[in-house]
Amino acid sequence: MNKNISALYEIAQKETRKIIGLMSGTSLDGLDIALCEISGAGENTAVKILKFETINYTEDIKTEIRKVFARKTIDFQHLALLNEWIGILHADMVNDCLQKWNIPANEVDLIASHGQTVLHAPKFLHQQEKFPNATLQIGDGDHIAVKTGIITLSDFRQKHVAAGGEGAPVAVYGDYLLFSKKGENRIMLNMGGIANFTYLPASLNAEDVFVTDTGTANTLIDIYTKHYFPEKSYDKDAQISQSGTVNLELLSELKKDPFFRKSFPKTIGQELFNFDFVQNALLKTGFSTISAPDLLATLTRLSAETIAEAIGFVIKNTGIPIAEFTVYMSGGGANNPLLVRWLKELLACDFQKSDDLGIAGDAKEAVLFAVLANETVAGGDYNFGSKKGIPSVTMGKISFPD
């Protein structure tokens, strides 16, 4: 037997596994690195975060990624070079953290790398009949495995697409395994660049689980904050937007986009919600001279209303009173006081942060990919039924160090 296959078999038999989860989102903030101790699998999964750190991307890294990010026309050579480069960068970041934490690489069983999304193209968006849903994350797993010496699982979203999904949201699998609680209807709301949520029924019935993107969360706010204030990457504590006034006519125009009328579940990215998306609405409404505070307030309201409307629609279809739901927030949007205040006004639910469930919101997505890797190596079968958006599959390609 190949020594790497033998090592993987031994890892699968362990009572507990040390797995590093890596996550870099569409906001391009940096790489989240979560060293997790995971025991069990499936509904018996238990996670303890041993170490967590976010390594910020330099402006140079962001600039190189933006040359291909969410663009239809790119320099193909640059994409190929980036795939290798990002893999090496992420490996270096892992090695630096392990050295800082004084943890030898041979004490880590697996790395679970989400990679850096550069394009998300569900069929409804690309509208090319002969082509399927597509999504692309770069940061080659072989480079990470070779440079760290640790077996690496990567490219998780491709199996989701291959099994009929759109490649997102995949957090649903970890949400179900880690956060389901009998007797409590939960909405796990993640507000990163894009907002998505998972409905976890009080019955614990996997076939009733539901997940979808809702649209923009922080991405438009971040884009226009940087546009008006180049020294800022986001509207910290909503300091700018809270001084503005929502432009209702512009808000109405933004919400006319067909995406918001598309049936659930659905996924999206900056391929739609980008600088031009807002510019087109500004031209149509004649508000091209709108102030920065007013525009940011309007974009924040757009996020709040579209998130609330999506959650409200799904809750209504369950037939369960909205007051019997708890929304657990994570992602950068959970730290935006204006966005959170408006969500609480729009939805008569109990609101908490995912931190209250024992997983820090900043670490949640990295942890969830560690859980996906654990399922691929040591998990069993679970059935989410035949409904669209949640194929019952394990995910992740396996790369060996040598």
Contacts in CASP RR format, 6 or more apart in sequence:
PFRMAT RR
TARGET T0000
AUTHOR 0000-0000-0000
METHOD contacts of the structure
MODEL  1
MNKNISALYEIAQKETRKIIGLMSGTSLDGLDIALCEISGAGENTAVKIL
KFETINYTEDIKTEIRKVFARKTIDFQHLALLNEWIGILHADMVNDCLQK
WNIPANEVDLIASHGQTVLHAPKFLHQQEKFPNATLQIGDGDHIAVKTGI
ITLSDFRQKHVAAGGEGAPVAVYGDYLLFSKKGENRIMLNMGGIANFTYL
PASLNAEDVFVTDTGTANTLIDIYTKHYFPEKSYDKDAQISQSGTVNLEL
LSELKKDPFFRKSFPKTIGQELFNFDFVQNALLKTGFSTISAPDLLATLT
RLSAETIAEAIGFVIKNTGIPIAEFTVYMSGGGANNPLLVRWLKELLACD
FQKSDDLGIAGDAKEAVLFAVLANETVAGGDYNFGSKKGIPSVTMGKISF
PD
1 9 0 8 1.000
4 151 0 8 1.000
4 400 0 8 1.000
4 401 0 8 1.000
4 402 0 8 1.000
7 151 0 8 1.000
8 151 0 8 1.000
8 377 0 8 1.000
8 398 0 8 1.000
11 17 0 8 1.000
11 109 0 8 1.000
11 110 0 8 1.000
11 151 0 8 1.000
11 377 0 8 1.000
11 378 0 8 1.000
12 377 0 8 1.000
12 378 0 8 1.000
14 109 0 8 1.000
14 378 0 8 1.000
15 39 0 8 1.000
15 40 0 8 1.000
16 37 0 8 1.000
16 38 0 8 1.000
16 39 0 8 1.000
16 40 0 8 1.000
17 37 0 8 1.000
17 38 0 8 1.000
17 39 0 8 1.000
17 109 0 8 1.000
17 110 0 8 1.000
17 374 0 8 1.000
17 377 0 8 1.000
17 378 0 8 1.000
18 35 0 8 1.000
18 36 0 8 1.000
18 37 0 8 1.000
18 38 0 8 1.000
18 50 0 8 1.000
18 107 0 8 1.000
18 108 0 8 1.000
18 109 0 8 1.000
18 110 0 8 1.000
19 35 0 8 1.000
19 36 0 8 1.000
19 38 0 8 1.000
19 108 0 8 1.000
19 109 0 8 1.000
19 110 0 8 1.000
19 111 0 8 1.000
19 112 0 8 1.000
19 370 0 8 1.000
19 373 0 8 1.000
19 374 0 8 1.000
20 33 0 8 1.000
20 34 0 8 1.000
20 35 0 8 1.000
20 36 0 8 1.000
20 94 0 8 1.000
20 108 0 8 1.000
20 110 0 8 1.000
20 111 0 8 1.000
20 112 0 8 1.000
20 150 0 8 1.000
20 370 0 8 1.000
21 32 0 8 1.000
21 33 0 8 1.000
21 34 0 8 1.000
21 35 0 8 1.000
21 36 0 8 1.000
21 111 0 8 1.000
21 112 0 8 1.000
21 113 0 8 1.000
21 114 0 8 1.000
21 366 0 8 1.000
21 367 0 8 1.000
21 369 0 8 1.000
21 370 0 8 1.000
21 373 0 8 1.000
22 31 0 8 1.000
22 32 0 8 1.000
22 33 0 8 1.000
22 34 0 8 1.000
22 90 0 8 1.000
22 94 0 8 1.000
22 111 0 8 1.000
22 112 0 8 1.000
22 113 0 8 1.000
22 114 0 8 1.000
22 115 0 8 1.000
22 366 0 8 1.000
22 369 0 8 1.000
23 31 0 8 1.000
23 32 0 8 1.000
23 34 0 8 1.000
23 114 0 8 1.000
23 115 0 8 1.000
23 365 0 8 1.000
23 366 0 8 1.000
23 369 0 8 1.000
24 30 0 8 1.000
24 31 0 8 1.000
24 32 0 8 1.000
24 57 0 8 1.000
24 90 0 8 1.000
24 114 0 8 1.000
24 115 0 8 1.000
24 116 0 8 1.000
24 117 0 8 1.000
25 114 0 8 1.000
25 116 0 8 1.000
25 117 0 8 1.000
25 192 0 8 1.000
25 193 0 8 1.000
25 365 0 8 1.000
26 69 0 8 1.000
26 117 0 8 1.000
26 192 0 8 1.000
26 193 0 8 1.000
26 194 0 8 1.000
26 219 0 8 1.000
26 269 0 8 1.000
26 270 0 8 1.000
27 192 0 8 1.000
27 193 0 8 1.000
27 218 0 8 1.000
27 219 0 8 1.000
27 222 0 8 1.000
27 234 0 8 1.000
28 57 0 8 1.000
28 61 0 8 1.000
28 62 0 8 1.000
28 65 0 8 1.000
28 66 0 8 1.000
28 69 0 8 1.000
28 116 0 8 1.000
29 54 0 8 1.000
29 56 0 8 1.000
29 57 0 8 1.000
29 233 0 8 1.000
30 54 0 8 1.000
30 55 0 8 1.000
30 56 0 8 1.000
30 57 0 8 1.000
30 61 0 8 1.000
31 54 0 8 1.000
31 55 0 8 1.000
31 57 0 8 1.000
31 89 0 8 1.000
31 90 0 8 1.000
31 93 0 8 1.000
32 52 0 8 1.000
32 53 0 8 1.000
32 54 0 8 1.000
32 362 0 8 1.000
32 363 0 8 1.000
32 365 0 8 1.000
32 366 0 8 1.000
33 51 0 8 1.000
33 52 0 8 1.000
33 53 0 8 1.000
33 54 0 8 1.000
33 55 0 8 1.000
33 93 0 8 1.000
33 94 0 8 1.000
33 97 0 8 1.000
33 366 0 8 1.000
34 49 0 8 1.000
34 51 0 8 1.000
34 52 0 8 1.000
34 363 0 8 1.000
34 366 0 8 1.000
34 367 0 8 1.000
34 370 0 8 1.000
35 49 0 8 1.000
35 50 0 8 1.000
35 51 0 8 1.000
35 52 0 8 1.000
35 97 0 8 1.000
35 101 0 8 1.000
35 103 0 8 1.000
35 108 0 8 1.000
36 47 0 8 1.000
36 48 0 8 1.000
36 49 0 8 1.000
36 50 0 8 1.000
36 367 0 8 1.000
36 370 0 8 1.000
36 371 0 8 1.000
37 47 0 8 1.000
37 48 0 8 1.000
37 50 0 8 1.000
38 45 0 8 1.000
38 46 0 8 1.000
38 47 0 8 1.000
38 48 0 8 1.000
38 370 0 8 1.000
38 371 0 8 1.000
38 374 0 8 1.000
39 45 0 8 1.000
39 46 0 8 1.000
40 46 0 8 1.000
40 374 0 8 1.000
40 378 0 8 1.000
41 374 0 8 1.000
41 375 0 8 1.000
41 378 0 8 1.000
41 379 0 8 1.000
41 380 0 8 1.000
42 177 0 8 1.000
42 375 0 8 1.000
42 379 0 8 1.000
42 380 0 8 1.000
42 382 0 8 1.000
43 177 0 8 1.000
43 180 0 8 1.000
43 204 0 8 1.000
43 382 0 8 1.000
45 174 0 8 1.000
45 177 0 8 1.000
45 178 0 8 1.000
45 371 0 8 1.000
45 374 0 8 1.000
45 375 0 8 1.000
47 178 0 8 1.000
47 359 0 8 1.000
47 367 0 8 1.000
47 370 0 8 1.000
47 371 0 8 1.000
49 359 0 8 1.000
49 360 0 8 1.000
49 363 0 8 1.000
49 367 0 8 1.000
51 97 0 8 1.000
51 101 0 8 1.000
51 103 0 8 1.000
52 360 0 8 1.000
52 362 0 8 1.000
52 363 0 8 1.000
52 366 0 8 1.000
53 97 0 8 1.000
53 100 0 8 1.000
54 362 0 8 1.000
55 93 0 8 1.000
55 96 0 8 1.000
55 97 0 8 1.000
57 65 0 8 1.000
61 89 0 8 1.000
64 78 0 8 1.000
64 82 0 8 1.000
64 85 0 8 1.000
65 82 0 8 1.000
65 86 0 8 1.000
65 116 0 8 1.000
65 118 0 8 1.000
67 74 0 8 1.000
67 75 0 8 1.000
67 78 0 8 1.000
68 74 0 8 1.000
68 75 0 8 1.000
68 78 0 8 1.000
68 79 0 8 1.000
68 82 0 8 1.000
68 118 0 8 1.000
68 119 0 8 1.000
69 117 0 8 1.000
69 118 0 8 1.000
69 119 0 8 1.000
69 270 0 8 1.000
70 118 0 8 1.000
70 119 0 8 1.000
70 120 0 8 1.000
70 269 0 8 1.000
70 270 0 8 1.000
70 271 0 8 1.000
70 274 0 8 1.000
71 119 0 8 1.000
79 118 0 8 1.000
79 138 0 8 1.000
82 118 0 8 1.000
82 138 0 8 1.000
82 139 0 8 1.000
83 138 0 8 1.000
83 139 0 8 1.000
83 140 0 8 1.000
84 139 0 8 1.000
84 140 0 8 1.000
84 143 0 8 1.000
85 139 0 8 1.000
86 115 0 8 1.000
86 116 0 8 1.000
86 138 0 8 1.000
86 139 0 8 1.000
86 140 0 8 1.000
87 113 0 8 1.000
87 115 0 8 1.000
87 138 0 8 1.000
87 139 0 8 1.000
87 140 0 8 1.000
87 141 0 8 1.000
87 143 0 8 1.000
87 144 0 8 1.000
87 147 0 8 1.000
88 143 0 8 1.000
88 147 0 8 1.000
90 113 0 8 1.000
90 115 0 8 1.000
90 139 0 8 1.000
90 144 0 8 1.000
91 143 0 8 1.000
91 144 0 8 1.000
91 146 0 8 1.000
91 147 0 8 1.000
91 148 0 8 1.000
92 147 0 8 1.000
94 111 0 8 1.000
94 144 0 8 1.000
94 148 0 8 1.000
94 150 0 8 1.000
95 105 0 8 1.000
95 147 0 8 1.000
95 148 0 8 1.000
98 104 0 8 1.000
98 105 0 8 1.000
98 108 0 8 1.000
98 148 0 8 1.000
105 148 0 8 1.000
105 149 0 8 1.000
105 150 0 8 1.000
108 150 0 8 1.000
109 150 0 8 1.000
109 151 0 8 1.000
110 150 0 8 1.000
110 151 0 8 1.000
110 152 0 8 1.000
110 153 0 8 1.000
110 370 0 8 1.000
110 373 0 8 1.000
110 374 0 8 1.000
110 377 0 8 1.000
111 144 0 8 1.000
111 145 0 8 1.000
111 148 0 8 1.000
111 150 0 8 1.000
111 151 0 8 1.000
111 152 0 8 1.000
111 153 0 8 1.000
111 373 0 8 1.000
112 152 0 8 1.000
112 153 0 8 1.000
112 154 0 8 1.000
112 156 0 8 1.000
112 369 0 8 1.000
112 370 0 8 1.000
112 372 0 8 1.000
112 373 0 8 1.000
113 139 0 8 1.000
113 141 0 8 1.000
113 144 0 8 1.000
113 152 0 8 1.000
113 153 0 8 1.000
113 154 0 8 1.000
113 369 0 8 1.000
114 137 0 8 1.000
114 154 0 8 1.000
114 156 0 8 1.000
114 365 0 8 1.000
114 366 0 8 1.000
114 369 0 8 1.000
115 137 0 8 1.000
115 138 0 8 1.000
115 139 0 8 1.000
115 154 0 8 1.000
115 155 0 8 1.000
116 137 0 8 1.000
116 138 0 8 1.000
116 139 0 8 1.000
117 135 0 8 1.000
117 136 0 8 1.000
117 137 0 8 1.000
118 136 0 8 1.000
118 137 0 8 1.000
118 138 0 8 1.000
119 134 0 8 1.000
119 135 0 8 1.000
119 136 0 8 1.000
119 271 0 8 1.000
120 134 0 8 1.000
120 135 0 8 1.000
120 136 0 8 1.000
120 167 0 8 1.000
120 168 0 8 1.000
120 267 0 8 1.000
120 268 0 8 1.000
120 269 0 8 1.000
120 271 0 8 1.000
121 133 0 8 1.000
121 134 0 8 1.000
121 135 0 8 1.000
121 271 0 8 1.000
122 133 0 8 1.000
122 134 0 8 1.000
122 135 0 8 1.000
122 166 0 8 1.000
122 167 0 8 1.000
122 266 0 8 1.000
122 267 0 8 1.000
122 268 0 8 1.000
123 131 0 8 1.000
123 132 0 8 1.000
123 133 0 8 1.000
123 166 0 8 1.000
124 262 0 8 1.000
124 266 0 8 1.000
125 268 0 8 1.000
125 271 0 8 1.000
125 272 0 8 1.000
126 134 0 8 1.000
132 161 0 8 1.000
132 164 0 8 1.000
133 161 0 8 1.000
133 164 0 8 1.000
133 165 0 8 1.000
133 166 0 8 1.000
133 167 0 8 1.000
134 161 0 8 1.000
135 157 0 8 1.000
135 158 0 8 1.000
135 161 0 8 1.000
135 166 0 8 1.000
135 167 0 8 1.000
135 168 0 8 1.000
137 154 0 8 1.000
137 155 0 8 1.000
137 157 0 8 1.000
139 154 0 8 1.000
140 154 0 8 1.000
141 152 0 8 1.000
141 154 0 8 1.000
141 155 0 8 1.000
141 397 0 8 1.000
141 399 0 8 1.000
142 152 0 8 1.000
142 399 0 8 1.000
144 150 0 8 1.000
144 152 0 8 1.000
144 154 0 8 1.000
144 399 0 8 1.000
145 151 0 8 1.000
145 152 0 8 1.000
145 399 0 8 1.000
145 400 0 8 1.000
145 401 0 8 1.000
146 399 0 8 1.000
146 401 0 8 1.000
146 402 0 8 1.000
148 401 0 8 1.000
149 401 0 8 1.000
149 402 0 8 1.000
150 401 0 8 1.000
151 398 0 8 1.000
151 399 0 8 1.000
151 400 0 8 1.000
151 401 0 8 1.000
152 398 0 8 1.000
152 399 0 8 1.000
153 372 0 8 1.000
153 373 0 8 1.000
153 376 0 8 1.000
153 377 0 8 1.000
153 396 0 8 1.000
153 397 0 8 1.000
153 398 0 8 1.000
153 399 0 8 1.000
154 396 0 8 1.000
154 397 0 8 1.000
154 399 0 8 1.000
155 396 0 8 1.000
155 397 0 8 1.000
156 170 0 8 1.000
156 369 0 8 1.000
156 372 0 8 1.000
156 395 0 8 1.000
156 396 0 8 1.000
157 167 0 8 1.000
157 168 0 8 1.000
157 170 0 8 1.000
157 395 0 8 1.000
158 167 0 8 1.000
158 395 0 8 1.000
158 396 0 8 1.000
158 397 0 8 1.000
159 391 0 8 1.000
159 393 0 8 1.000
159 394 0 8 1.000
159 395 0 8 1.000
159 396 0 8 1.000
160 166 0 8 1.000
160 167 0 8 1.000
160 168 0 8 1.000
160 170 0 8 1.000
160 391 0 8 1.000
160 393 0 8 1.000
160 395 0 8 1.000
161 167 0 8 1.000
163 391 0 8 1.000
163 393 0 8 1.000
164 389 0 8 1.000
164 391 0 8 1.000
165 388 0 8 1.000
165 389 0 8 1.000
165 391 0 8 1.000
166 266 0 8 1.000
166 267 0 8 1.000
166 389 0 8 1.000
167 267 0 8 1.000
168 196 0 8 1.000
168 213 0 8 1.000
168 267 0 8 1.000
169 190 0 8 1.000
169 196 0 8 1.000
169 198 0 8 1.000
169 211 0 8 1.000
169 212 0 8 1.000
169 213 0 8 1.000
169 267 0 8 1.000
170 368 0 8 1.000
170 372 0 8 1.000
170 395 0 8 1.000
171 188 0 8 1.000
171 190 0 8 1.000
171 196 0 8 1.000
171 198 0 8 1.000
171 211 0 8 1.000
171 364 0 8 1.000
171 365 0 8 1.000
171 368 0 8 1.000
172 198 0 8 1.000
172 209 0 8 1.000
172 211 0 8 1.000
172 384 0 8 1.000
172 390 0 8 1.000
173 368 0 8 1.000
173 371 0 8 1.000
173 372 0 8 1.000
173 375 0 8 1.000
173 395 0 8 1.000
174 368 0 8 1.000
174 371 0 8 1.000
174 372 0 8 1.000
175 188 0 8 1.000
175 198 0 8 1.000
175 200 0 8 1.000
175 211 0 8 1.000
175 368 0 8 1.000
176 198 0 8 1.000
176 200 0 8 1.000
176 206 0 8 1.000
176 209 0 8 1.000
176 382 0 8 1.000
176 384 0 8 1.000
177 371 0 8 1.000
177 375 0 8 1.000
178 357 0 8 1.000
178 359 0 8 1.000
178 367 0 8 1.000
178 368 0 8 1.000
178 371 0 8 1.000
179 186 0 8 1.000
179 188 0 8 1.000
179 200 0 8 1.000
179 328 0 8 1.000
179 354 0 8 1.000
179 357 0 8 1.000
180 186 0 8 1.000
180 200 0 8 1.000
180 201 0 8 1.000
180 204 0 8 1.000
181 200 0 8 1.000
181 202 0 8 1.000
182 202 0 8 1.000
182 203 0 8 1.000
182 204 0 8 1.000
183 202 0 8 1.000
183 203 0 8 1.000
184 202 0 8 1.000
184 326 0 8 1.000
185 199 0 8 1.000
185 200 0 8 1.000
185 201 0 8 1.000
185 202 0 8 1.000
185 318 0 8 1.000
185 320 0 8 1.000
185 324 0 8 1.000
185 325 0 8 1.000
185 326 0 8 1.000
186 199 0 8 1.000
186 200 0 8 1.000
186 325 0 8 1.000
186 326 0 8 1.000
186 327 0 8 1.000
186 328 0 8 1.000
187 197 0 8 1.000
187 198 0 8 1.000
187 199 0 8 1.000
187 200 0 8 1.000
187 311 0 8 1.000
187 315 0 8 1.000
187 325 0 8 1.000
187 326 0 8 1.000
187 327 0 8 1.000
187 328 0 8 1.000
187 349 0 8 1.000
188 197 0 8 1.000
188 198 0 8 1.000
188 200 0 8 1.000
188 328 0 8 1.000
188 330 0 8 1.000
188 354 0 8 1.000
189 195 0 8 1.000
189 196 0 8 1.000
189 197 0 8 1.000
189 307 0 8 1.000
189 311 0 8 1.000
189 327 0 8 1.000
189 328 0 8 1.000
189 329 0 8 1.000
189 330 0 8 1.000
190 196 0 8 1.000
190 197 0 8 1.000
190 329 0 8 1.000
190 330 0 8 1.000
190 331 0 8 1.000
190 364 0 8 1.000
190 365 0 8 1.000
191 217 0 8 1.000
191 218 0 8 1.000
191 303 0 8 1.000
191 307 0 8 1.000
191 329 0 8 1.000
191 330 0 8 1.000
191 331 0 8 1.000
191 332 0 8 1.000
191 333 0 8 1.000
191 334 0 8 1.000
191 336 0 8 1.000
191 339 0 8 1.000
192 217 0 8 1.000
192 218 0 8 1.000
192 219 0 8 1.000
192 331 0 8 1.000
192 332 0 8 1.000
192 333 0 8 1.000
193 216 0 8 1.000
193 217 0 8 1.000
193 218 0 8 1.000
193 219 0 8 1.000
193 222 0 8 1.000
194 213 0 8 1.000
194 214 0 8 1.000
194 215 0 8 1.000
194 216 0 8 1.000
194 217 0 8 1.000
194 219 0 8 1.000
194 268 0 8 1.000
194 269 0 8 1.000
194 273 0 8 1.000
195 213 0 8 1.000
195 214 0 8 1.000
195 215 0 8 1.000
195 216 0 8 1.000
195 217 0 8 1.000
195 303 0 8 1.000
195 306 0 8 1.000
195 307 0 8 1.000
196 211 0 8 1.000
196 212 0 8 1.000
196 213 0 8 1.000
196 214 0 8 1.000
196 267 0 8 1.000
197 211 0 8 1.000
197 212 0 8 1.000
197 214 0 8 1.000
197 307 0 8 1.000
197 310 0 8 1.000
197 311 0 8 1.000
197 314 0 8 1.000
197 327 0 8 1.000
198 209 0 8 1.000
198 210 0 8 1.000
198 211 0 8 1.000
199 208 0 8 1.000
199 209 0 8 1.000
199 210 0 8 1.000
199 211 0 8 1.000
199 314 0 8 1.000
199 315 0 8 1.000
199 318 0 8 1.000
200 209 0 8 1.000
201 208 0 8 1.000
201 209 0 8 1.000
201 318 0 8 1.000
206 382 0 8 1.000
206 383 0 8 1.000
206 384 0 8 1.000
206 385 0 8 1.000
207 383 0 8 1.000
207 384 0 8 1.000
207 385 0 8 1.000
207 387 0 8 1.000
209 384 0 8 1.000
209 390 0 8 1.000
210 264 0 8 1.000
210 265 0 8 1.000
210 314 0 8 1.000
210 387 0 8 1.000
210 390 0 8 1.000
211 265 0 8 1.000
211 389 0 8 1.000
211 390 0 8 1.000
212 264 0 8 1.000
212 265 0 8 1.000
212 266 0 8 1.000
212 267 0 8 1.000
212 310 0 8 1.000
212 314 0 8 1.000
213 265 0 8 1.000
213 266 0 8 1.000
213 267 0 8 1.000
213 268 0 8 1.000
213 269 0 8 1.000
214 306 0 8 1.000
214 307 0 8 1.000
214 309 0 8 1.000
214 310 0 8 1.000
214 311 0 8 1.000
215 259 0 8 1.000
215 260 0 8 1.000
215 268 0 8 1.000
215 269 0 8 1.000
215 273 0 8 1.000
215 303 0 8 1.000
215 306 0 8 1.000
215 307 0 8 1.000
215 310 0 8 1.000
216 273 0 8 1.000
216 299 0 8 1.000
216 302 0 8 1.000
216 303 0 8 1.000
216 306 0 8 1.000
217 303 0 8 1.000
217 307 0 8 1.000
217 331 0 8 1.000
217 332 0 8 1.000
217 333 0 8 1.000
217 339 0 8 1.000
218 234 0 8 1.000
218 303 0 8 1.000
218 332 0 8 1.000
218 333 0 8 1.000
218 336 0 8 1.000
219 269 0 8 1.000
219 270 0 8 1.000
219 273 0 8 1.000
219 274 0 8 1.000
220 273 0 8 1.000
220 274 0 8 1.000
220 277 0 8 1.000
220 278 0 8 1.000
220 299 0 8 1.000
220 302 0 8 1.000
220 303 0 8 1.000
221 234 0 8 1.000
221 235 0 8 1.000
221 241 0 8 1.000
221 296 0 8 1.000
221 299 0 8 1.000
221 300 0 8 1.000
221 303 0 8 1.000
221 336 0 8 1.000
222 233 0 8 1.000
222 234 0 8 1.000
222 235 0 8 1.000
223 274 0 8 1.000
223 275 0 8 1.000
223 278 0 8 1.000
224 275 0 8 1.000
224 278 0 8 1.000
224 292 0 8 1.000
224 295 0 8 1.000
224 296 0 8 1.000
224 299 0 8 1.000
225 232 0 8 1.000
225 233 0 8 1.000
225 234 0 8 1.000
225 235 0 8 1.000
225 240 0 8 1.000
225 296 0 8 1.000
226 232 0 8 1.000
226 233 0 8 1.000
226 234 0 8 1.000
227 275 0 8 1.000
228 240 0 8 1.000
228 292 0 8 1.000
228 295 0 8 1.000
228 296 0 8 1.000
229 240 0 8 1.000
229 292 0 8 1.000
235 241 0 8 1.000
235 296 0 8 1.000
235 300 0 8 1.000
235 336 0 8 1.000
237 335 0 8 1.000
237 336 0 8 1.000
237 337 0 8 1.000
238 300 0 8 1.000
238 336 0 8 1.000
238 337 0 8 1.000
238 338 0 8 1.000
238 339 0 8 1.000
240 292 0 8 1.000
240 293 0 8 1.000
240 296 0 8 1.000
241 293 0 8 1.000
241 296 0 8 1.000
241 297 0 8 1.000
241 299 0 8 1.000
241 300 0 8 1.000
241 338 0 8 1.000
242 297 0 8 1.000
242 337 0 8 1.000
242 338 0 8 1.000
243 293 0 8 1.000
243 297 0 8 1.000
244 291 0 8 1.000
244 293 0 8 1.000
244 294 0 8 1.000
244 296 0 8 1.000
244 297 0 8 1.000
245 293 0 8 1.000
245 294 0 8 1.000
245 297 0 8 1.000
246 294 0 8 1.000
246 297 0 8 1.000
246 298 0 8 1.000
246 301 0 8 1.000
247 285 0 8 1.000
247 287 0 8 1.000
247 290 0 8 1.000
247 294 0 8 1.000
247 295 0 8 1.000
247 297 0 8 1.000
247 298 0 8 1.000
249 285 0 8 1.000
249 287 0 8 1.000
250 281 0 8 1.000
250 282 0 8 1.000
250 285 0 8 1.000
250 287 0 8 1.000
250 290 0 8 1.000
250 295 0 8 1.000
250 298 0 8 1.000
251 298 0 8 1.000
251 301 0 8 1.000
251 302 0 8 1.000
251 305 0 8 1.000
253 281 0 8 1.000
253 284 0 8 1.000
253 285 0 8 1.000
254 277 0 8 1.000
254 278 0 8 1.000
254 281 0 8 1.000
254 298 0 8 1.000
254 299 0 8 1.000
254 302 0 8 1.000
255 302 0 8 1.000
255 305 0 8 1.000
255 306 0 8 1.000
257 272 0 8 1.000
257 277 0 8 1.000
259 266 0 8 1.000
259 268 0 8 1.000
259 272 0 8 1.000
260 306 0 8 1.000
260 309 0 8 1.000
264 310 0 8 1.000
264 313 0 8 1.000
264 314 0 8 1.000
265 388 0 8 1.000
265 389 0 8 1.000
278 295 0 8 1.000
278 299 0 8 1.000
282 288 0 8 1.000
282 290 0 8 1.000
290 298 0 8 1.000
297 338 0 8 1.000
300 336 0 8 1.000
300 338 0 8 1.000
300 339 0 8 1.000
300 342 0 8 1.000
301 342 0 8 1.000
303 339 0 8 1.000
304 339 0 8 1.000
304 342 0 8 1.000
304 343 0 8 1.000
304 346 0 8 1.000
305 342 0 8 1.000
305 346 0 8 1.000
307 343 0 8 1.000
308 342 0 8 1.000
308 343 0 8 1.000
308 346 0 8 1.000
308 347 0 8 1.000
311 327 0 8 1.000
311 347 0 8 1.000
311 349 0 8 1.000
312 322 0 8 1.000
312 347 0 8 1.000
315 322 0 8 1.000
315 325 0 8 1.000
315 349 0 8 1.000
316 322 0 8 1.000
322 347 0 8 1.000
322 348 0 8 1.000
322 349 0 8 1.000
323 348 0 8 1.000
323 349 0 8 1.000
323 350 0 8 1.000
325 349 0 8 1.000
325 350 0 8 1.000
326 349 0 8 1.000
326 350 0 8 1.000
326 351 0 8 1.000
326 352 0 8 1.000
327 343 0 8 1.000
327 347 0 8 1.000
327 349 0 8 1.000
327 350 0 8 1.000
327 351 0 8 1.000
327 352 0 8 1.000
328 352 0 8 1.000
328 353 0 8 1.000
328 354 0 8 1.000
328 356 0 8 1.000
328 357 0 8 1.000
329 340 0 8 1.000
329 351 0 8 1.000
329 352 0 8 1.000
329 353 0 8 1.000
329 354 0 8 1.000
330 353 0 8 1.000
330 354 0 8 1.000
330 361 0 8 1.000
330 362 0 8 1.000
330 364 0 8 1.000
330 365 0 8 1.000
331 361 0 8 1.000
331 362 0 8 1.000
331 364 0 8 1.000
331 365 0 8 1.000
332 362 0 8 1.000
333 339 0 8 1.000
333 340 0 8 1.000
334 340 0 8 1.000
334 353 0 8 1.000
334 354 0 8 1.000
334 361 0 8 1.000
340 351 0 8 1.000
343 351 0 8 1.000
344 351 0 8 1.000
353 361 0 8 1.000
354 360 0 8 1.000
354 361 0 8 1.000
354 364 0 8 1.000
355 361 0 8 1.000
359 367 0 8 1.000
372 394 0 8 1.000
372 395 0 8 1.000
372 396 0 8 1.000
373 396 0 8 1.000
375 394 0 8 1.000
376 394 0 8 1.000
376 395 0 8 1.000
376 396 0 8 1.000
376 398 0 8 1.000
379 394 0 8 1.000
381 392 0 8 1.000
382 392 0 8 1.000
383 392 0 8 1.000
384 390 0 8 1.000
384 391 0 8 1.000
384 392 0 8 1.000
385 392 0 8 1.000
END
